[in-house]
Amino acid sequence: MPHLLRFSRDVESRLEYLAQQTGMSKAELIERCVAFGLESLEAPLLLEGAPRRPADDAPTLDQVLRESGLGA
């Protein structure tokens, strides 16, 4: 997986912890988080007539991680 972005120390340490606890690689965890986030963003758009949420109302990465059960 190419290195696309740098994470804050907090996110990096959380990924390390989750990798140790789950036995998954950091790349796998990141891919799951991105897939979950994409599904969450696409679902309302795929429903016919679904209202679009303003960008300011979009969940943060921490919220997505907590809701997915991957967050601390």
C-alpha positions as CSV (number, residue, x, y, z in Angstrom):
1,M,0.0,0.0,0.0
2,P,1.5,3.3,-1.0
3,H,2.1,5.9,1.8
4,L,-0.5,8.5,1.0
5,L,-0.7,10.6,4.2
6,R,0.8,11.0,7.5
7,F,-1.2,10.5,10.7
8,S,-1.0,12.4,13.9
9,R,0.9,10.7,16.7
10,D,-2.4,9.9,18.4
11,V,-3.9,8.2,15.4
12,E,-0.6,6.4,14.7
13,S,-0.4,5.1,18.3
14,R,-4.1,4.0,18.2
15,L,-3.4,2.1,14.9
16,E,-0.4,0.4,16.5
17,Y,-2.5,-0.6,19.6
18,L,-5.3,-1.9,17.4
19,A,-2.9,-3.8,15.2
20,Q,-1.4,-5.5,18.3
21,Q,-4.8,-6.3,19.8
22,T,-6.5,-7.6,16.6
23,G,-3.5,-9.2,14.9
24,M,-4.3,-7.2,11.8
25,S,-1.8,-5.0,10.0
26,K,-2.1,-1.3,10.1
27,A,-2.8,-1.3,6.3
28,E,-5.7,-3.7,6.9
29,L,-7.1,-1.5,9.6
30,I,-6.8,1.6,7.5
31,E,-8.5,-0.1,4.5
32,R,-11.4,-1.2,6.8
33,C,-11.8,2.3,8.1
34,V,-11.8,3.8,4.6
35,A,-14.2,1.2,3.4
36,F,-16.5,1.8,6.3
37,G,-16.3,5.6,5.8
38,L,-17.0,5.3,2.1
39,E,-20.0,3.0,2.7
40,S,-21.3,5.5,5.3
41,L,-20.9,8.4,2.9
42,E,-22.4,6.6,-0.1
43,A,-25.4,5.0,1.5
44,P,-27.5,8.3,1.8
45,L,-26.4,9.3,-1.7
46,L,-27.6,6.0,-3.2
47,L,-31.1,6.3,-1.7
48,E,-33.4,8.1,-4.1
49,G,-34.2,11.6,-2.9
50,A,-31.9,11.4,0.1
51,P,-30.9,14.8,1.4
52,R,-27.3,15.6,1.3
53,R,-25.5,16.4,4.6
54,P,-23.5,19.5,4.8
55,A,-19.7,18.9,4.9
56,D,-19.5,20.5,8.4
57,D,-21.9,17.8,9.6
58,A,-19.8,14.9,8.3
59,P,-18.4,12.5,11.0
60,T,-14.8,12.9,12.0
61,L,-12.3,10.0,11.6
62,D,-12.5,9.5,15.4
63,Q,-16.3,9.1,15.3
64,V,-16.1,6.6,12.4
65,L,-13.5,4.6,14.3
66,R,-15.6,4.6,17.5
67,E,-18.8,3.6,15.6
68,S,-16.9,0.8,13.9
69,G,-15.6,-0.6,17.1
70,L,-12.0,0.1,16.2
71,G,-11.7,3.3,18.2
72,A,-10.4,3.7,21.7
